[in-house]
Amino acid sequence: MGIPQKLEEMSKRVQAGEQATATVRELLSWFGAYRRSWRNVNAIREALEEADLITSPDFEGEYIDASVIFQVKQTVDTVSATAGNEVSVKDHLHVSLHGPAGQGPVELRDPAHRISRLVSANRPPVSVNPDATVEEAITLMLRHDYSQLPVMQSNRELKGIFSWKSLGSRLAMGRSSTRVADFMETPQEISSERSLFEAVQIIAEHDCVVVRSADRTISGIVTAYDISEQFRQLAESFLLLGDIENHIRYLIGNAFTLTELQEAKDPSDQDRSITDVSDMTFGEYIRLLQNQENWAKFNMKIDRKTFTGWLEGIRDIRNDVMHFDPDPMDPADLNLLRDIARFLDRCQQLTS
């Protein structure tokens, strides 16, 4: 793909000693990308390598609208041939290191999906002061349709969580006060660098978690609603892909013999046996239907190239979805999944 013009401009600014920054979303746009799928990430990393640049922090681990700084790729010359030496990599999750003689560079990448990737973890929360009145807190929760509010003295000093639950439980015990501080609970706090899946467990037990960023400020609050919305988005694409594959299996299974299915097997995968249409890969469905003679047996009066082109697009989306990523799916991709699922459902109804 090469180096996009915008990235070349960043490289020139860095070489000139100027600060070069962009948001992760802007960086993706230079590559015509919407989200950090494995394919898009690899393309960006290759271009950064070619431009002799890194981003700080690493673009893959940051919130999509957070800014990253472009820097010349530094050689960290602190790893000697002595076994057991360690290198601290605090600021860069992706750096080049000189390993022991003859071993070449070593790349370190952050493998975790961090809670900092969520929108709600990067949205400074609506909060109340400990001395605020209960009526004020209730008014804010009703206005924003929130179930809880952080109780804070400043953007770094978190005192507790005020919620409908904490209010109700204390009123039930006869608590009489007008101060928020008398109705708050101990907050559950997590670093923005922690894994998203670690946060899920805390939220399941405590309804929400407050996120503290690297500069020690409270950057957001993640609730059970936020997590359910995140996984709803992910689940929709998984379910649509499942529907599409089931429909294709049904249509193919009714049109071809086992021998014909076996002939479509990937020639590089000889050790795998095909005893049923369910043993085939998505790529083998496409290979089967791209053959003109097979298409005639498929008995669908639609354009073969158009249909197999759709399946090629579905396969690319499928590959991205199977590599879980918190970035929102491209609306065009999601619409394609919905459209093809509906189309195949109609086709199956007509052939039943």
Secondary structure, 3 states (H helix, E strand, C coil): CCCCHHHHHHHHHHHCCCCCEEEHHHHHHCCCCCCCCHHHHHHHHHHHHHCCEEEECCCCCCCCCCEEEEEECCEECCCCCCCCCCCCCCCCCCCEEECCCCCCEEECCCCCCEHHHCCHHHCCCCCECCCCEHHHHHHHHHHHCCCEEEEECCCCCEEEEEEHHHHHHHHHCCCCCCEHHHHCECCCEEECCCEHHHHHHHHHHHCEEEEECCCCCEEEEEEHHHHHHHHHHHHHHHHHHHHHHHHHHHHHHCCCCHHHHHHCCCCCCCCCCCCCHHHCCHHHHHHHHHCHHHHHHHCCCCCHHHHHHHHHHHHHHHHHHCCCCCCCCCHHHHHHHHHHHHHHHHHHHHHC
